[in-house]
């Protein structure tokens, strides 16, 4: 039963502490100046102990920084890159405000103020919304863990209903970039090596993440079953170290290997042992994203992305006398045909590698370019000489390696793949994530669904004959059950 004891401090001030029992041990409250407040607190603590809701007040005396280290020790299953990112956010954004503060002294008002005004250590200004959101979510997770460990009764970053009003608004994500089949082929053809071409096509037709495709071994590819086994992935730490570990979702999966890539992948694997990497750097080591992007992928994208404009400029085709557009229209077709006829070739209107050679000859005759511009144009036309452009081709803006993964999703969805199939191919944890990420790509399904419903409805229409007023045509006699079976 709770009771109080009178205590006098070193300065002679009289106060009261509450005494109560929890788990068979006699415990004390903090010192109060009023006896009834000490007794009320002791009774609350004792009642909490009876309902298994008691929290040891001393457990909340550990500082936020000390608790972060303890919490991190229990997260050994997390990817090294995740742990590194969390430590960086805590060190630069969380620790300056809460590192030395005991857990029990963190208040909701302090968290809300910090989330809105936290300062970046590099610029000395308010951190970006994305950085503030990530840091706030880290602190919320840290305090949630303290509640689970019974160091805090409630999370001060949350409201009583569990919401986190202090969480900064999520920043707008960069819009996805998608390539059509023709544009993807153009990028692949513009690459300077067979390995780069195979890697680009494999990524864009299977949706593998960079860490996954760069970690593929020869044994992971099964040309007979046309399957690629995704079991490992590389992650890069801030110091440049590459670590081989599990995939992002810690799950293995199989993705289909397109038949058009079987030969290219087999040639890439030729002469390698089953345990060797499928794609390697110049010294046989794992490919690094930064160097591959800079030396192989980006030049091909820049060349392919402005191929039509380059062709129009070389042929002297401009809009409004200012700049060439990026559409292979009828004017380009006519100009290409004239160039082919003048060069003694069949006038197809399609700019194939042989026609690009004629374009390069015509471009060299221009005297308005400087020496540097001519060198740059020569490199550009060399890359484009491996591509083929036809009517309807369009230029596109630059894109990143990760946009090849978005392209895979887009091409799969446009080809009629279900949400579940796209989820399995991309390695998403659930179809919900797939839908939320690529919701806009499924909107076209509504048009197809509307046409299907309309066709099924029209198939039941009865059309009378003009001569005898009787029904005519198969639609008039098609049983409703048959229509339903076709729709289903």
HUSUL-V559905 format. One record per pair of residues at least 4 apart in sequence whose C-alpha atoms are under 8 Angstrom apart, sorted by the first residue. I is the first residue (numbers start at 1). GAP is how many residues later the second one is. D is the distance in whole Angstrom. If there is no record, write none. Layout:
# HUSUL-V559905
i | gap | d
I | GAP | D
I | GAP | D
This chain:
# HUSUL-V559905
i | gap | d
1 | 19 | 6
1 | 20 | 7
2 | 16 | 7
2 | 17 | 6
2 | 18 | 5
2 | 19 | 7
2 | 37 | 7
2 | 40 | 6
2 | 41 | 6
2 | 44 | 7
3 | 15 | 6
3 | 16 | 5
3 | 17 | 7
3 | 36 | 6
3 | 39 | 7
4 | 12 | 6
4 | 13 | 6
4 | 14 | 4
4 | 15 | 6
4 | 31 | 7
4 | 34 | 7
4 | 35 | 6
5 | 11 | 6
5 | 12 | 6
5 | 13 | 7
5 | 14 | 7
6 | 8 | 7
6 | 9 | 6
6 | 10 | 5
6 | 11 | 7
7 | 7 | 6
7 | 8 | 5
7 | 9 | 6
7 | 10 | 7
8 | 4 | 6
8 | 5 | 5
8 | 6 | 4
8 | 7 | 6
9 | 4 | 5
9 | 5 | 7
9 | 6 | 8
14 | 19 | 7
15 | 16 | 6
15 | 17 | 6
15 | 18 | 5
15 | 19 | 7
15 | 20 | 8
16 | 15 | 6
16 | 16 | 5
16 | 17 | 6
16 | 18 | 7
16 | 19 | 6
16 | 22 | 6
17 | 11 | 6
17 | 12 | 6
17 | 13 | 6
17 | 14 | 5
17 | 15 | 6
17 | 18 | 8
17 | 21 | 5
17 | 22 | 8
18 | 10 | 6
18 | 11 | 5
18 | 12 | 7
18 | 13 | 8
18 | 20 | 5
18 | 21 | 5
18 | 22 | 8
18 | 23 | 7
18 | 24 | 5
19 | 7 | 7
19 | 8 | 6
19 | 9 | 5
19 | 10 | 7
19 | 20 | 8
19 | 23 | 6
20 | 6 | 6
20 | 7 | 5
20 | 8 | 6
20 | 22 | 6
20 | 23 | 7
20 | 25 | 7
20 | 26 | 6
21 | 4 | 5
21 | 5 | 4
21 | 6 | 6
21 | 25 | 6
22 | 4 | 7
22 | 5 | 7
22 | 24 | 6
22 | 27 | 5
22 | 28 | 8
22 | 32 | 8
23 | 26 | 7
28 | 14 | 8
29 | 9 | 7
29 | 12 | 7
29 | 13 | 6
30 | 8 | 8
31 | 7 | 7
32 | 5 | 7
32 | 6 | 6
34 | 4 | 7
35 | 4 | 6
36 | 4 | 6
37 | 4 | 6
38 | 4 | 6
39 | 4 | 6
40 | 4 | 6
41 | 4 | 6
42 | 4 | 6
43 | 4 | 6
44 | 4 | 6
45 | 4 | 6
45 | 9 | 6
46 | 4 | 6
46 | 8 | 8
47 | 4 | 7
48 | 4 | 6
48 | 5 | 5
48 | 6 | 5
49 | 4 | 6
49 | 5 | 5
53 | 100 | 8
55 | 4 | 8
55 | 95 | 6
55 | 96 | 6
55 | 97 | 7
55 | 98 | 6
56 | 4 | 8
56 | 94 | 8
56 | 95 | 7
57 | 4 | 7
57 | 94 | 8
58 | 4 | 8
59 | 91 | 8
59 | 92 | 5
59 | 93 | 8
60 | 42 | 6
60 | 43 | 5
60 | 44 | 5
60 | 91 | 5
60 | 92 | 6
61 | 41 | 5
61 | 42 | 6
61 | 43 | 6
62 | 4 | 6
62 | 5 | 7
62 | 40 | 5
62 | 41 | 6
63 | 4 | 6
63 | 36 | 7
63 | 37 | 6
63 | 38 | 5
63 | 39 | 4
63 | 40 | 6
64 | 4 | 6
64 | 31 | 8
64 | 34 | 6
64 | 35 | 5
64 | 36 | 6
64 | 37 | 6
64 | 38 | 6
64 | 39 | 6
65 | 4 | 7
65 | 30 | 7
65 | 33 | 8
65 | 34 | 5
65 | 35 | 6
66 | 4 | 6
66 | 33 | 8
67 | 4 | 6
67 | 79 | 8
68 | 4 | 6
68 | 74 | 7
69 | 4 | 6
70 | 4 | 7
71 | 4 | 7
71 | 71 | 7
71 | 74 | 7
72 | 4 | 8
72 | 11 | 8
78 | 4 | 6
78 | 5 | 7
79 | 4 | 6
79 | 166 | 8
79 | 167 | 8
79 | 169 | 8
80 | 4 | 6
80 | 155 | 8
80 | 157 | 8
80 | 163 | 8
81 | 4 | 6
81 | 154 | 6
81 | 155 | 7
81 | 156 | 6
82 | 4 | 6
83 | 4 | 6
84 | 4 | 6
84 | 153 | 7
84 | 154 | 8
85 | 4 | 6
86 | 4 | 6
86 | 52 | 7
87 | 4 | 6
88 | 4 | 6
89 | 4 | 6
89 | 5 | 7
89 | 45 | 8
89 | 46 | 6
89 | 49 | 8
90 | 4 | 5
90 | 5 | 6
90 | 45 | 7
90 | 48 | 8
91 | 4 | 5
91 | 5 | 7
92 | 4 | 7
92 | 28 | 7
92 | 29 | 6
93 | 4 | 7
93 | 25 | 7
93 | 26 | 7
93 | 27 | 7
93 | 28 | 8
93 | 42 | 7
94 | 4 | 6
94 | 5 | 7
94 | 41 | 7
94 | 45 | 7
95 | 4 | 4
95 | 5 | 7
97 | 17 | 7
98 | 8 | 8
101 | 4 | 7
101 | 5 | 7
102 | 4 | 7
103 | 48 | 8
103 | 49 | 7
104 | 48 | 7
106 | 4 | 7
106 | 5 | 8
106 | 50 | 7
107 | 4 | 6
107 | 49 | 5
107 | 50 | 7
108 | 4 | 6
108 | 48 | 5
108 | 49 | 5
108 | 50 | 7
109 | 4 | 6
110 | 4 | 6
111 | 4 | 6
111 | 45 | 8
111 | 46 | 6
111 | 55 | 7
112 | 4 | 6
112 | 45 | 8
112 | 53 | 8
112 | 54 | 5
112 | 55 | 8
113 | 4 | 6
113 | 53 | 8
114 | 4 | 5
115 | 17 | 6
115 | 18 | 8
115 | 21 | 6
115 | 51 | 6
115 | 52 | 7
115 | 53 | 7
116 | 16 | 8
116 | 50 | 7
116 | 52 | 7
117 | 9 | 6
117 | 10 | 8
118 | 8 | 6
118 | 9 | 6
118 | 14 | 7
119 | 5 | 6
119 | 6 | 5
119 | 7 | 4
119 | 8 | 5
120 | 4 | 5
120 | 5 | 6
120 | 6 | 6
120 | 7 | 5
121 | 4 | 8
127 | 4 | 6
127 | 5 | 6
128 | 4 | 6
129 | 4 | 6
129 | 39 | 6
129 | 40 | 7
129 | 41 | 7
129 | 42 | 6
130 | 4 | 6
130 | 40 | 7
130 | 41 | 6
131 | 4 | 6
132 | 4 | 6
132 | 36 | 7
133 | 4 | 6
133 | 34 | 6
133 | 35 | 5
133 | 36 | 7
133 | 37 | 7
134 | 4 | 6
135 | 4 | 6
136 | 4 | 6
136 | 30 | 8
136 | 31 | 6
136 | 32 | 8
137 | 4 | 6
137 | 30 | 7
138 | 4 | 6
139 | 4 | 6
140 | 4 | 6
140 | 15 | 8
140 | 17 | 6
140 | 18 | 8
141 | 4 | 6
142 | 4 | 6
143 | 4 | 6
143 | 9 | 8
143 | 12 | 6
143 | 13 | 8
143 | 14 | 8
144 | 4 | 6
144 | 11 | 6
145 | 4 | 6
146 | 4 | 6
146 | 5 | 5
146 | 6 | 6
146 | 9 | 8
147 | 4 | 6
147 | 5 | 5
147 | 6 | 6
147 | 7 | 6
147 | 8 | 6
157 | 7 | 6
157 | 9 | 7
158 | 4 | 5
158 | 5 | 5
158 | 6 | 5
158 | 7 | 7
159 | 4 | 5
159 | 5 | 6
159 | 6 | 8
176 | 227 | 7
176 | 230 | 7
177 | 222 | 6
177 | 226 | 6
177 | 229 | 7
177 | 230 | 7
178 | 225 | 7
178 | 226 | 7
178 | 228 | 6
178 | 229 | 5
178 | 232 | 7
179 | 4 | 6
179 | 5 | 6
179 | 225 | 8
179 | 228 | 6
180 | 4 | 6
180 | 227 | 8
180 | 231 | 7
181 | 4 | 6
181 | 230 | 8
182 | 4 | 6
182 | 211 | 8
183 | 4 | 6
183 | 121 | 8
183 | 122 | 8
183 | 210 | 8
183 | 211 | 8
184 | 4 | 6
184 | 17 | 8
184 | 20 | 8
185 | 4 | 6
185 | 16 | 8
186 | 4 | 6
186 | 118 | 6
186 | 201 | 6
186 | 202 | 7
187 | 4 | 7
187 | 113 | 6
187 | 114 | 6
187 | 116 | 8
187 | 117 | 5
187 | 118 | 8
188 | 8 | 8
188 | 9 | 5
188 | 10 | 8
188 | 12 | 6
188 | 13 | 7
188 | 112 | 8
189 | 8 | 7
189 | 195 | 8
189 | 197 | 6
189 | 198 | 5
190 | 110 | 5
190 | 111 | 8
190 | 113 | 7
190 | 114 | 6
190 | 193 | 5
190 | 194 | 6
190 | 195 | 8
190 | 196 | 6
190 | 197 | 6
191 | 5 | 6
191 | 6 | 6
191 | 105 | 7
191 | 106 | 7
191 | 108 | 8
191 | 109 | 5
191 | 192 | 7
192 | 4 | 7
192 | 5 | 8
192 | 104 | 7
192 | 108 | 8
192 | 191 | 7
193 | 4 | 6
194 | 4 | 6
194 | 74 | 8
195 | 4 | 6
195 | 73 | 7
195 | 84 | 7
196 | 4 | 6
196 | 100 | 7
196 | 101 | 7
197 | 4 | 6
198 | 4 | 6
198 | 63 | 8
198 | 66 | 6
198 | 67 | 7
198 | 70 | 8
199 | 4 | 6
199 | 14 | 8
199 | 80 | 8
200 | 4 | 6
200 | 204 | 8
201 | 4 | 6
201 | 60 | 8
202 | 4 | 6
202 | 5 | 8
202 | 6 | 8
202 | 55 | 8
202 | 59 | 7
203 | 4 | 5
203 | 5 | 5
203 | 6 | 7
203 | 7 | 8
203 | 10 | 7
203 | 201 | 6
203 | 202 | 6
203 | 205 | 8
204 | 4 | 8
204 | 200 | 5
204 | 201 | 6
204 | 202 | 8
204 | 203 | 6
204 | 204 | 5
205 | 53 | 7
205 | 202 | 8
205 | 203 | 5
205 | 206 | 8
206 | 49 | 6
206 | 50 | 7
206 | 51 | 7
206 | 199 | 8
206 | 202 | 6
206 | 219 | 7
206 | 220 | 8
207 | 197 | 7
207 | 198 | 4
207 | 199 | 7
207 | 200 | 8
207 | 201 | 5
207 | 202 | 7
207 | 218 | 7
207 | 219 | 6
208 | 4 | 6
208 | 5 | 6
208 | 197 | 6
208 | 218 | 7
209 | 4 | 6
209 | 193 | 7
209 | 196 | 7
210 | 4 | 6
210 | 79 | 7
210 | 191 | 7
210 | 192 | 7
211 | 4 | 6
211 | 22 | 5
211 | 23 | 4
211 | 24 | 6
211 | 36 | 8
212 | 4 | 6
212 | 18 | 7
212 | 19 | 8
212 | 20 | 6
212 | 21 | 4
212 | 22 | 7
212 | 35 | 7
213 | 20 | 8
214 | 19 | 7
214 | 20 | 7
214 | 63 | 8
214 | 64 | 8
214 | 65 | 6
214 | 66 | 8
214 | 72 | 7
214 | 73 | 6
215 | 17 | 6
215 | 18 | 5
215 | 19 | 6
215 | 29 | 8
215 | 62 | 7
215 | 63 | 8
215 | 64 | 8
215 | 71 | 7
216 | 4 | 6
216 | 5 | 8
216 | 14 | 7
216 | 16 | 7
216 | 17 | 8
216 | 61 | 6
216 | 62 | 6
216 | 63 | 7
217 | 4 | 7
217 | 57 | 7
217 | 58 | 6
217 | 59 | 5
217 | 60 | 4
217 | 61 | 5
218 | 51 | 6
218 | 54 | 7
218 | 55 | 7
218 | 56 | 5
218 | 57 | 6
218 | 58 | 6
218 | 59 | 6
218 | 60 | 5
219 | 55 | 5
219 | 56 | 6
220 | 8 | 6
220 | 9 | 5
220 | 10 | 7
221 | 5 | 8
221 | 6 | 6
221 | 7 | 5
221 | 8 | 6
222 | 4 | 6
222 | 5 | 5
222 | 6 | 6
222 | 7 | 8
223 | 4 | 7
223 | 34 | 8
223 | 39 | 6
223 | 43 | 7
226 | 30 | 6
226 | 31 | 5
226 | 32 | 7
226 | 33 | 7
226 | 36 | 7
227 | 27 | 6
227 | 28 | 6
227 | 29 | 5
227 | 30 | 5
228 | 26 | 6
228 | 27 | 5
228 | 28 | 6
228 | 29 | 6
229 | 23 | 7
229 | 24 | 6
229 | 25 | 5
229 | 26 | 7
230 | 17 | 8
230 | 22 | 6
230 | 23 | 5
230 | 24 | 6
230 | 25 | 8
231 | 15 | 7
231 | 16 | 7
231 | 20 | 7
231 | 21 | 5
231 | 22 | 7
232 | 12 | 7
232 | 13 | 6
232 | 14 | 5
232 | 15 | 5
232 | 20 | 8
233 | 11 | 6
233 | 12 | 6
233 | 13 | 6
233 | 14 | 5
233 | 15 | 8
234 | 8 | 6
234 | 9 | 5
234 | 10 | 5
234 | 11 | 6
235 | 7 | 6
235 | 8 | 5
235 | 9 | 7
235 | 10 | 8
236 | 4 | 6
236 | 5 | 6
236 | 6 | 5
236 | 7 | 6
237 | 4 | 5
237 | 5 | 7
237 | 6 | 8
246 | 4 | 5
246 | 5 | 7
247 | 4 | 6
247 | 5 | 7
249 | 178 | 7
249 | 179 | 7
249 | 180 | 7
251 | 176 | 8
253 | 171 | 7
253 | 172 | 8
253 | 174 | 7
254 | 170 | 8
254 | 171 | 7
255 | 169 | 8
255 | 170 | 5
256 | 169 | 8
257 | 4 | 7
257 | 5 | 7
258 | 4 | 7
261 | 4 | 6
262 | 4 | 6
263 | 4 | 6
264 | 4 | 6
265 | 4 | 6
266 | 4 | 6
268 | 10 | 7
268 | 11 | 8
269 | 9 | 6
272 | 4 | 6
272 | 6 | 8
277 | 9 | 7
279 | 7 | 7
279 | 8 | 7
280 | 4 | 5
280 | 5 | 5
280 | 6 | 5
280 | 7 | 5
281 | 4 | 5
281 | 5 | 6
281 | 6 | 5
281 | 7 | 8
287 | 4 | 8
287 | 5 | 7
288 | 4 | 6
289 | 4 | 6
290 | 4 | 6
291 | 4 | 6
291 | 5 | 8
292 | 4 | 5
292 | 5 | 6
293 | 4 | 5
293 | 5 | 5
293 | 108 | 7
294 | 4 | 6
294 | 5 | 7
295 | 4 | 7
296 | 4 | 7
297 | 4 | 6
297 | 104 | 8
298 | 4 | 6
298 | 102 | 8
299 | 4 | 6
300 | 4 | 6
300 | 83 | 7
301 | 4 | 6
301 | 97 | 6
301 | 98 | 7
302 | 4 | 6
302 | 96 | 6
303 | 4 | 6
303 | 77 | 6
303 | 80 | 7
303 | 81 | 7
304 | 80 | 7
304 | 91 | 8
305 | 90 | 5
305 | 91 | 5
305 | 92 | 6
305 | 93 | 7
306 | 4 | 6
306 | 20 | 7
306 | 89 | 5
306 | 90 | 7
307 | 4 | 6
307 | 19 | 8
307 | 77 | 7
307 | 88 | 7
308 | 4 | 6
308 | 17 | 8
308 | 18 | 5
308 | 19 | 6
308 | 20 | 6
308 | 81 | 8
308 | 85 | 7
308 | 86 | 7
308 | 87 | 6
309 | 4 | 6
309 | 15 | 5
309 | 16 | 6
309 | 17 | 5
309 | 18 | 8
309 | 86 | 7
310 | 4 | 6
311 | 4 | 6
311 | 48 | 7
312 | 4 | 6
312 | 5 | 5
312 | 6 | 7
312 | 12 | 6
312 | 13 | 8
312 | 20 | 7
313 | 4 | 6
313 | 5 | 7
313 | 10 | 8
313 | 11 | 6
314 | 45 | 7
314 | 46 | 8
314 | 48 | 7
314 | 49 | 5
315 | 20 | 7
315 | 44 | 7
315 | 47 | 8
315 | 48 | 8
317 | 7 | 6
317 | 15 | 8
318 | 4 | 6
318 | 5 | 5
318 | 6 | 4
318 | 7 | 7
319 | 4 | 6
319 | 5 | 6
319 | 6 | 7
326 | 68 | 6
326 | 69 | 5
326 | 70 | 8
327 | 65 | 7
327 | 66 | 6
327 | 67 | 5
327 | 68 | 7
328 | 4 | 6
328 | 5 | 7
328 | 61 | 8
328 | 62 | 7
328 | 63 | 5
328 | 64 | 5
328 | 65 | 5
328 | 66 | 6
329 | 4 | 6
329 | 62 | 6
329 | 63 | 6
330 | 4 | 6
330 | 61 | 7
331 | 4 | 6
332 | 4 | 6
332 | 17 | 8
333 | 4 | 6
333 | 16 | 5
333 | 17 | 7
333 | 58 | 7
334 | 4 | 6
334 | 15 | 7
335 | 4 | 6
335 | 14 | 8
336 | 4 | 6
336 | 11 | 8
336 | 13 | 5
336 | 14 | 7
336 | 15 | 7
337 | 4 | 6
337 | 10 | 5
337 | 11 | 6
337 | 12 | 5
337 | 13 | 8
338 | 4 | 6
338 | 9 | 7
339 | 4 | 6
339 | 19 | 7
339 | 20 | 8
340 | 4 | 6
340 | 5 | 5
340 | 6 | 6
340 | 7 | 5
340 | 8 | 8
340 | 9 | 8
340 | 15 | 7
340 | 18 | 8
341 | 4 | 6
341 | 5 | 6
341 | 6 | 6
343 | 15 | 7
349 | 41 | 7
349 | 42 | 8
350 | 5 | 8
350 | 38 | 7
350 | 39 | 6
350 | 40 | 5
350 | 41 | 7
351 | 4 | 5
351 | 5 | 6
351 | 37 | 6
351 | 38 | 5
351 | 39 | 6
352 | 4 | 6
352 | 33 | 8
352 | 34 | 8
352 | 35 | 7
352 | 36 | 4
352 | 37 | 6
353 | 4 | 7
353 | 31 | 8
353 | 32 | 5
353 | 33 | 6
353 | 34 | 6
353 | 35 | 6
354 | 4 | 7
354 | 31 | 8
355 | 4 | 6
356 | 4 | 6
356 | 25 | 8
356 | 28 | 7
356 | 29 | 5
357 | 4 | 6
357 | 28 | 7
358 | 4 | 6
359 | 4 | 6
360 | 4 | 6
360 | 18 | 8
360 | 21 | 7
361 | 4 | 7
362 | 4 | 7
364 | 10 | 8
369 | 4 | 6
369 | 5 | 6
370 | 4 | 6
371 | 4 | 6
372 | 4 | 6
373 | 4 | 6
374 | 4 | 6
375 | 4 | 6
376 | 4 | 6
377 | 4 | 6
378 | 4 | 6
379 | 4 | 6
380 | 4 | 6
381 | 4 | 6
382 | 4 | 7
383 | 4 | 8
389 | 4 | 6
399 | 4 | 6
400 | 4 | 7
401 | 4 | 8
402 | 4 | 7
403 | 4 | 6
404 | 4 | 6
405 | 4 | 7
405 | 21 | 8
406 | 4 | 6
407 | 4 | 6
408 | 4 | 6
409 | 4 | 6
409 | 13 | 7
409 | 17 | 8
409 | 29 | 8
410 | 4 | 6
410 | 31 | 7
411 | 4 | 6
412 | 4 | 7
412 | 5 | 5
412 | 10 | 7
413 | 4 | 5
413 | 5 | 7
413 | 6 | 8
413 | 9 | 7
413 | 28 | 7
413 | 29 | 7
414 | 27 | 8
417 | 4 | 6
417 | 5 | 7
418 | 4 | 6
419 | 4 | 6
419 | 12 | 6
419 | 15 | 7
419 | 16 | 7
420 | 4 | 6
420 | 11 | 6
421 | 4 | 6
422 | 4 | 6
422 | 12 | 7
423 | 4 | 6
423 | 5 | 5
423 | 6 | 8
423 | 7 | 7
423 | 8 | 6
423 | 11 | 6
424 | 4 | 7
428 | 5 | 7
428 | 6 | 7
429 | 4 | 7
430 | 4 | 7
431 | 4 | 6
432 | 4 | 6
433 | 4 | 6
434 | 4 | 6
434 | 5 | 8
435 | 4 | 5
438 | 4 | 7
439 | 4 | 7
442 | 4 | 8
443 | 4 | 8
444 | 4 | 7
445 | 4 | 6
446 | 4 | 6
447 | 4 | 6
448 | 4 | 6
449 | 4 | 6
450 | 4 | 6
451 | 4 | 6
452 | 4 | 6
452 | 35 | 8
453 | 4 | 6
454 | 4 | 6
455 | 4 | 6
456 | 4 | 7
456 | 27 | 6
456 | 28 | 8
456 | 31 | 7
457 | 4 | 7
458 | 17 | 8
459 | 16 | 5
459 | 17 | 8
459 | 19 | 7
459 | 24 | 7
460 | 15 | 6
460 | 16 | 6
460 | 18 | 7
460 | 19 | 8
460 | 20 | 7
460 | 23 | 8
461 | 14 | 6
461 | 15 | 6
462 | 9 | 6
462 | 10 | 7
462 | 13 | 7
462 | 14 | 4
462 | 15 | 8
463 | 7 | 8
463 | 8 | 5
463 | 9 | 6
463 | 10 | 7
463 | 12 | 8
463 | 13 | 6
464 | 4 | 8
464 | 5 | 5
464 | 6 | 5
464 | 7 | 4
464 | 8 | 6
465 | 4 | 5
465 | 5 | 5
465 | 6 | 6
465 | 7 | 6
466 | 4 | 8
471 | 5 | 6
472 | 4 | 6
473 | 4 | 7
474 | 4 | 6
478 | 4 | 7
478 | 5 | 7
479 | 4 | 7
480 | 4 | 6
481 | 4 | 6
482 | 4 | 6
483 | 4 | 6
484 | 4 | 6
